[in-house]
Amino acid sequence: MKVKFPRWFYQLASPKWFYDISGKLLPWLIVVTVLLMIVGLTWGLVFAPEDYQQGNSFRIIYIHVPSAILAQSCYMLMAVAGAVGLIWKIKMAHIIAKCAAPIGASIAVMALATGAIWGKPTWGAWWVWDARLTSMLILFFLYVGVIALSSAFENKASADKASAVLALVGLVNIPIIKYSVEWWNTLHQPATFKVTEKPAMPSEMWIPLLIMVLGFYCFLAVILMARARTETLQREKRADWAKTVIENY
């Protein structure tokens, strides 16, 4: 049975359509990102009450938690885009997957660094071989592996396929990260947000955290679109529309 997809799915396969629509969306996304970041950071760092156990050191949560969530989400996006590129031969999917890798790696570093800063006053050590921390470190290495594999081939089609396969294999690490605190006896605290449960912290603390998570997602969209637009122009430089865009710069 032939699967029929909506019109927008096929439009996404068009580099020109993506370049045009992303150019219209970017200014709005930038504004939304800046507003969310300003509100979230100001509320979380200045107006949120101190934690009764950790004091002001808990405030790094407003950077650490969004970056940890986003590092995992970006990897899943990269893997899904790679799968779409492999199955339906959509060039834009491979472009998105390639551009997501360095962004995700940078965010994973941010999550690891802020986790270490938070861990020092909380656990008394910058790093422990905790299940959650170790699986996050593996996530970073997977990002690096995808980036290296994507650069190892001169032929872009071969590079796209190889990096997509590695990204899909690495998906097994995502549930390990998520459930590591439940499967093993770890130092890391349980998830801050759960869909099925009410947040343990008061609303004055979790609302700015939620705003920061949304801000980080918008930030990812902005950076990913900007990188994908550049990569699209490089790959489509022989197309008439791309030549026109490049000449008008």
C-alpha positions in Angstrom: 0.0 0.0 0.0 1.4 3.4 -1.0 1.7 5.9 1.9 0.4 9.3 1.1 2.0 12.2 2.9 0.7 15.8 3.3 1.8 18.4 0.9 4.2 20.1 3.4 6.2 16.9 3.7 7.0 17.0 0.0 7.7 20.7 0.2 10.3 20.1 2.8 12.2 18.0 0.2 12.7 21.2 -1.8 15.9 23.1 -0.9 14.5 26.3 -2.4 11.3 26.1 -0.5 13.2 25.5 2.8 15.5 28.4 2.1 12.6 30.7 1.4 10.4 29.7 4.3 13.3 29.6 6.8 14.3 33.1 5.8 10.8 34.3 6.7 10.7 32.5 10.0 14.1 33.3 11.3 13.5 36.9 12.3 10.4 36.0 14.3 12.2 33.0 15.9 15.1 35.2 17.0 12.8 37.7 18.7 10.9 34.9 20.5 14.2 33.3 21.5 15.6 36.5 23.0 12.4 37.3 24.9 12.1 33.8 26.4 15.8 33.8 27.4 15.6 37.2 29.0 12.4 36.4 30.9 13.5 32.9 31.9 17.0 33.9 33.1 15.9 37.1 34.9 13.1 35.2 36.7 15.2 32.2 37.5 18.4 34.0 38.5 17.0 37.0 40.3 13.4 36.5 41.4 13.1 32.7 42.1 13.5 31.8 45.8 16.5 30.0 47.1 16.4 26.2 47.4 16.0 25.2 51.0 18.8 22.6 50.7 21.1 23.9 47.9 20.7 27.6 48.4 21.6 29.7 45.4 23.7 27.0 43.8 20.5 25.4 42.5 20.1 28.3 40.0 22.4 26.6 37.5 19.4 24.4 36.9 18.1 27.1 34.5 21.0 26.4 32.2 21.8 22.7 33.0 18.3 21.2 32.7 17.4 22.9 29.3 20.8 22.0 27.8 20.5 18.4 29.0 17.0 18.1 27.5 18.0 19.8 24.3 21.1 17.6 23.8 18.9 14.5 23.8 16.2 16.1 21.7 18.7 17.4 19.1 20.2 13.8 18.8 16.7 12.4 18.2 16.1 15.0 15.6 19.4 14.2 13.9 18.6 10.5 13.9 15.1 10.9 12.6 16.2 13.3 9.9 18.9 10.7 8.9 16.3 8.0 8.8 14.0 10.1 6.6 17.0 10.8 4.3 17.8 7.1 4.1 14.3 5.9 3.4 12.8 8.7 1.3 16.0 10.1 -0.3 15.2 13.6 0.9 18.3 15.8 0.6 17.0 18.4 3.1 16.7 15.7 5.7 20.4 14.8 5.4 21.3 18.5 5.5 19.3 18.9 8.7 21.0 15.9 10.2 24.5 17.1 9.3 23.8 20.6 10.7 22.3 19.3 13.9 25.4 17.3 14.9 27.8 20.1 15.9 24.9 22.0 17.6 24.0 19.0 19.6 27.6 18.4 20.5 28.0 21.9 21.8 24.9 21.7 23.9 26.0 18.3 25.3 29.3 20.0 26.4 27.2 22.7 28.1 25.1 20.1 29.9 28.2 18.3 31.1 30.0 21.5 32.1 27.1 22.9 34.0 26.4 19.5 35.6 30.0 19.4 36.9 29.7 22.9 38.3 26.5 21.9 40.0 27.9 18.6 41.2 30.9 20.2 43.0 28.9 21.8 45.8 26.2 19.1 45.8 28.3 15.9 45.7 31.7 17.3 46.6 33.2 16.3 43.2 33.4 17.8 39.7 32.8 14.3 38.2 31.7 10.9 39.2 31.2 7.9 37.0 27.4 8.1 37.6 25.1 6.3 35.2 23.5 9.5 34.0 26.7 11.4 33.7 28.5 8.6 31.9 25.6 8.1 29.4 25.6 11.9 28.7 29.3 11.7 28.0 28.6 8.8 25.6 26.0 11.0 23.9 28.7 13.7 23.3 31.1 11.0 21.8 28.2 9.9 19.5 27.9 13.4 18.3 31.6 13.6 17.7 31.5 10.3 15.9 28.7 11.5 13.6 30.6 14.7 12.8 33.9 12.8 12.1 32.1 10.2 9.9 30.3 13.0 8.0 33.7 14.6 7.2 35.5 11.3 6.4 33.9 10.8 3.0 34.5 13.1 0.0 31.3 11.9 -1.5 28.4 13.7 0.3 25.9 10.9 -0.4 28.2 8.3 1.2 28.9 10.6 4.1 25.2 11.2 4.7 24.3 7.5 4.7 27.2 6.5 7.0 26.5 9.3 9.5 22.7 8.5 9.4 23.3 4.9 10.2 25.6 5.7 13.2 23.1 8.2 14.5 20.3 5.6 14.4 22.5 3.1 16.2 23.2 5.6 18.9 19.5 6.1 19.6 19.8 3.2 22.0 21.6 5.6 24.4 18.7 8.0 24.7 16.5 5.7 26.9 19.5 4.8 28.9 20.1 8.5 29.7 16.4 9.0 30.6 15.9 6.0 32.8 19.4 5.7 34.2 18.3 7.2 37.6 15.5 4.6 37.8 17.4 1.5 36.6 20.6 2.1 38.7 21.4 3.5 42.1 22.9 6.8 41.0 23.8 10.1 42.7 21.9 12.1 40.0 18.5 13.3 41.1 15.3 12.1 39.2 13.9 14.1 36.3 12.8 17.6 37.1 9.8 17.5 34.8 7.5 14.5 34.4 4.4 14.6 32.3 2.5 12.3 34.6 3.4 14.0 37.9 3.2 17.4 39.4 6.6 19.2 39.7 8.2 18.8 43.1 9.4 22.4 43.2 7.1 25.4 43.7 5.7 27.3 40.7 8.1 30.2 41.3 10.9 27.9 40.4 9.6 25.6 37.7 7.8 28.2 35.6 11.0 30.1 34.7 12.6 26.7 34.1 9.9 25.8 31.6 10.3 29.2 29.9 14.1 28.5 29.6 13.4 25.0 28.1 11.1 26.7 25.5 13.8 29.3 24.9 16.4 26.7 24.3 14.2 24.9 21.8 13.7 28.2 19.9 17.4 28.8 20.1 18.0 25.3 18.5 15.5 26.2 15.8 17.3 29.5 15.0 20.8 28.0 14.9 19.8 24.9 13.0 17.9 27.0 10.4 20.9 29.3 9.9 23.3 26.5 9.5 21.0 24.6 7.2 20.5 27.6 5.0 24.3 27.9 4.5 24.7 24.2 3.9 21.8 24.3 1.4 23.4 27.0 -0.6 26.7 25.2 -0.7 25.1 22.0 -1.9 22.8 23.7 -4.4 25.3 26.3 -5.7 24.8 25.0 -9.2 21.0 25.5 -9.2 19.7 28.7 -10.7 17.9 29.9 -7.6 21.0 29.4 -5.5 23.2 31.2 -8.0 20.7 34.1 -7.8 20.9 34.2 -4.0 24.7 34.0 -3.9 25.0 36.8 -6.5 22.7 39.1 -4.5 24.8 38.8 -1.4 
